Structure formats: C-alpha cells, structure tokens
Amino acid sequence: QGEGHTPVVLGEADDHALLGVVTLEILGLIFNPFKRTLQPMRMLLV
C-alpha cells in the first residue's frame, strides 16, 4: 500500500491540481467524504 504508478495529465498554468480516483485506487486508498480522510481500500480478490 502507498506505492504504485499512475497516469499523468499535464494541464495549463491556471488549471487546478487534482488527485483523481484512478491515482487513489492505484495507491489502494479511498476518500471518505464524511470524515474527509483517506482510508485503505478493502480489496476483493477473485
């Protein structure tokens, strides 16, 4: 957990920085909007 690779998208100088869902999933994290925290993702192995 906490290590991985993610695609990078470069924007214009006035664009907002964004840590996206893809990056969070690759790192094994989810965002809890109620507590406003990052939490480990529960993985389902099939």
C-alpha positions, -999 to 999 in steps of 0.1 A, spaced: 0 0 0 11 35 -7 33 27 -37 24 25 -74 23 41 -108 -3 64 -122 -10 81 -155 0 118 -156 -21 145 -173 -5 179 -177 -27 210 -179 -24 247 -184 -8 270 -158 -42 282 -144 -57 247 -140 -64 232 -106 -43 204 -92 -64 172 -87 -56 138 -71 -80 116 -91 -99 84 -83 -75 65 -106 -45 76 -85 -62 68 -52 -73 33 -65 -37 25 -77 -24 35 -43 -51 14 -26 -69 43 -10 -104 57 -9 -117 91 1 -143 92 29 -163 123 21 -180 124 55 -148 124 75 -127 140 47 -100 114 52 -81 89 30 -86 53 41 -72 19 30 -94 3 3 -109 -31 10 -97 -53 -18 -118 -82 -32 -97 -110 -45 -115 -132 -70 
